[in-house]
Amino acid sequence: MKFKYLSIRLIGLLCLSTSAAMAQDAPAATPTEVLEPVAVNGLKRDSSMLPYRQMNTVLSGLQRYGQGLFRMDFFIEPKEDKPLAEPPKIAIQTADRYLPIAFKADGSFELPVLPEKEAADADLASNIPKGSAGLRGVLNLTTTPEQLDMATVRKLMSTAHKLRNELLPWYARWLFPQIEGVRVCSSQAAWSLDWPNPAQAGQLLSVPLVADPKDRDPNEFAGKNKAPAGQKPPSKLCTVLSGQEAWPDNARLQAPADTRLSIKLSSARQAS
């Protein structure tokens, strides 16, 4: 089972200094020593997978410094649209604990933040045959479309910038994506920003938002929401708020009921 990130790609992202330090501290293995994967409750622990401490560093940074604005959702995605032989199960195994992970109704799940010492020897375990599926992590917003105003957009952007450039440990900063703005998507381009007219009480000012015909939400069909093989997913229109707009902080989003918010990454990061 290979691990892949759309929002934050973690395949092969290893901190060389951390790995080197661990290698120096670890006792040398004898030529006859063989390390076998451990299986608990039918789930196989594979220490060759991405070390959990890498994900734990980013997740703990979001928890400590993200001001409750972000969350990381994970999905199991079968390769080549081939269904898995049995429902997937995921757990975290440490030296002392076995932590089963619960799936949500949409097929997503969250991974816990572990104490640093416990995360150091933690591994993901699953019942998924190697190479048949991938683990996809998506950075999402906790804000709903009804709650979104320009003040929130600016807070999101400033918090993301500070996380990436100041608060996360230096070796984890490059795992956090460069964010361009908040993407607003729905089946109809019927969005606007409304705010009270300071010159006349009880009157609202409004500005329509324009769709970008080239932009789409790449995570709309993650997990169970992914379009079936051979079927073209329904197209949604999108617009992006960067926080640099001239509209006031109390300008609030007005949008259709099927609107979904997501994070727009920098084009360089999306293409990676």
C-alpha positions in Angstrom: 0.0 0.0 0.0 1.6 3.3 -1.1 0.8 6.6 0.5 0.1 9.7 -1.6 -1.0 13.2 -0.8 -2.8 15.6 -3.1 -2.7 18.5 -0.8 0.5 17.4 1.1 2.5 14.8 -0.7 4.4 12.7 1.8 5.7 9.9 -0.4 9.5 9.8 0.2 9.5 13.0 2.3 12.0 12.0 5.0 13.9 14.3 7.2 17.5 13.4 6.5 18.8 14.8 9.8 16.2 13.0 11.8 16.8 9.7 10.0 20.6 10.1 10.4 20.2 10.7 14.1 18.0 7.7 14.5 20.5 5.6 12.6 23.3 6.7 14.8 21.4 5.8 18.0 20.0 2.5 16.8 22.1 -0.7 17.6 23.6 -2.4 14.6 21.7 -5.4 13.4 23.5 -8.8 13.2 23.7 -10.5 9.8 21.2 -13.1 10.9 18.6 -10.6 12.3 15.3 -10.6 10.4 12.6 -8.0 11.2 9.1 -9.4 10.4 6.0 -7.4 10.0 3.6 -7.5 13.0 -0.1 -8.4 12.5 -2.7 -7.5 15.1 -6.4 -8.3 14.6 -5.8 -9.1 11.0 -4.0 -5.8 10.3 -0.5 -5.9 9.1 2.1 -3.4 10.4 4.7 -2.5 7.8 7.6 -0.5 9.1 8.6 0.2 5.5 5.7 2.6 5.1 6.0 6.3 5.7 6.9 6.7 9.4 4.0 8.0 11.4 6.1 10.6 13.0 6.2 12.6 9.7 2.4 12.9 9.6 2.2 13.4 13.3 4.5 16.5 13.1 2.2 18.2 10.6 -1.0 17.1 12.4 0.3 18.4 15.8 1.3 21.7 14.1 -2.3 22.1 12.8 -3.7 21.3 16.2 -1.4 23.7 18.1 -1.2 26.6 15.7 -4.0 26.2 13.2 -6.6 28.1 15.4 -9.2 25.4 14.6 -9.3 26.6 11.0 -7.9 23.5 9.3 -8.3 19.7 9.4 -6.7 16.8 7.6 -9.1 14.3 6.1 -7.8 11.0 4.8 -9.3 8.6 2.2 -8.5 5.1 1.0 -8.5 5.1 -2.8 -8.3 1.8 -4.7 -5.9 1.9 -7.7 -7.3 1.8 -11.2 -10.9 2.0 -9.8 -10.7 -1.6 -8.8 -12.8 -2.3 -5.7 -11.0 -3.8 -2.7 -11.7 -7.5 -1.8 -12.9 -6.5 1.6 -13.8 -3.2 3.4 -10.6 -1.4 4.4 -9.5 -1.3 8.0 -6.9 1.1 9.4 -5.1 1.2 12.8 -2.1 2.7 14.4 0.3 0.5 16.2 2.9 1.7 18.6 5.1 -0.2 21.0 2.4 -0.1 23.7 -1.0 0.5 22.0 -3.2 -0.5 19.1 -5.5 2.3 17.9 -8.3 1.3 15.5 -9.4 4.2 13.2 -13.1 4.8 12.5 -14.4 5.7 9.1 -16.9 8.5 8.6 -20.0 8.1 6.4 -18.2 9.7 3.4 -15.4 7.2 3.6 -12.9 9.7 5.2 -11.2 9.3 8.5 -8.9 11.4 10.7 -5.6 10.3 12.2 -4.8 11.2 15.9 -2.0 13.4 17.2 0.2 11.3 19.3 2.8 12.3 21.9 6.1 12.8 20.2 7.8 9.9 21.9 4.9 7.6 21.1 4.8 8.7 17.4 8.5 8.0 17.0 7.9 4.2 16.8 4.3 4.3 15.5 3.3 2.7 12.2 0.1 2.5 10.2 -1.4 -0.9 9.8 -4.2 -2.1 7.5 -5.8 -5.1 5.9 -5.2 -3.7 2.4 -2.9 -5.8 0.1 0.2 -4.0 -0.8 -0.1 -1.9 -4.0 -3.9 -2.2 -4.3 -4.8 1.2 -2.8 -3.4 4.5 -1.8 -3.9 6.8 1.2 -4.8 10.3 0.3 -4.6 13.2 2.7 -6.5 16.3 2.0 -6.1 19.6 3.9 -9.6 21.0 4.4 -11.3 24.0 6.1 -13.5 23.8 9.1 -15.4 26.9 8.0 -18.7 26.4 6.2 -19.9 28.5 3.3 -22.5 30.1 5.6 -19.7 31.2 7.9 -17.3 32.6 5.3 -16.6 36.3 5.2 -13.5 38.3 4.1 -12.2 38.5 7.7 -12.2 34.7 7.9 -10.5 34.4 4.5 -7.7 36.8 5.6 -7.4 35.0 8.9 -7.1 31.6 7.1 -4.4 33.0 4.8 -2.3 34.7 7.5 -2.5 31.5 9.7 -1.5 29.3 6.8 1.4 31.6 6.0 2.6 31.7 9.6 2.3 27.9 10.0 4.4 27.3 6.9 7.0 29.9 7.5 7.3 30.3 11.2 5.6 27.9 13.5 6.2 24.4 12.2 9.6 22.9 12.8 12.0 23.7 10.0 12.1 20.1 8.8 8.3 20.0 8.5 7.6 23.4 6.9 8.0 22.1 3.4 5.3 19.4 4.0 2.7 22.2 4.5 1.4 23.5 1.2 1.6 26.9 -0.2 -2.0 28.2 -0.3 -3.3 30.7 -2.8 -6.8 31.2 -1.4 -10.2 29.7 -0.5 -11.9 28.0 -3.4 -15.7 28.3 -3.6 -17.4 25.8 -5.9 -21.0 25.0 -6.8 -23.1 23.9 -9.7 -24.2 27.4 -10.4 -22.0 30.5 -10.4 -24.4 32.4 -8.2 -22.1 33.8 -5.6 -21.9 37.2 -4.1 -20.4 39.1 -1.2 -22.9 41.2 0.8 -22.2 43.7 3.6 -24.1 46.5 5.3 -24.0 49.9 3.6 -22.2 52.2 6.0 -23.9 55.2 4.4 -27.5 54.0 4.8 -28.7 51.8 7.7 -30.6 48.7 6.7 -29.2 48.6 3.2 -26.8 46.0 1.8 -24.1 46.4 -0.7 -23.3 43.4 -2.9 -20.7 42.4 -5.4 -21.0 39.3 -7.6 -18.1 36.8 -7.8 -16.9 35.6 -11.2 -16.2 32.0 -12.0 -12.8 30.9 -13.3 -13.5 28.6 -16.2 -10.1 26.8 -15.8 -10.5 26.0 -12.1 -11.9 22.9 -10.6 -11.9 21.4 -7.1 -9.5 18.4 -7.4 -10.7 16.9 -4.1 -14.5 17.0 -4.8 -14.6 13.2 -5.5 -12.1 12.0 -2.9 -13.0 8.7 -1.3 -16.6 7.5 -1.8 -17.6 10.7 -3.6 -15.3 9.8 -6.4 -17.0 9.5 -9.8 -17.4 5.8 -10.9 -15.1 4.5 -13.6 -16.2 5.5 -17.1 -18.5 8.2 -15.9 -17.6 11.9 -16.2 -18.1 13.7 -12.9 -20.6 16.5 -12.8 -18.9 19.8 -13.4 -18.9 22.5 -10.8 -17.9 26.1 -11.3 -15.4 27.7 -9.0 -14.1 31.1 -7.9 -11.2 31.9 -5.5 -10.9 34.4 -2.6 -7.3 35.3 -1.8 -7.9 37.8 1.0 -6.2 40.5 -1.1 -9.5 41.8 -2.4 -10.6 45.4 -1.6 -13.9 44.3 0.0 -14.4 44.9 3.7 -13.9 42.2 6.4 -17.7 42.0 7.1 -18.4 41.1 3.4 -20.1 37.7 3.8 -20.4 35.0 1.1 -23.9 34.3 -0.3 -23.9 31.0 -2.3 -26.0 28.1 -3.5 -26.9 25.3 -1.1 -24.5 22.8 -2.8 -21.5 25.1 -2.4 -18.3 23.4 -1.2 -15.2 25.3 0.2 -11.7 24.0 -0.4 -8.1 25.2 -0.4 -6.5 26.3 -3.6 -2.8 25.4 -3.6 -0.2 27.2 -5.5 0.1 26.0 -9.1 3.6 24.7 -8.5 2.5 22.6 -5.6 -0.5 21.2 -7.4 1.6 20.1 -10.3 4.1 18.3 -8.1 
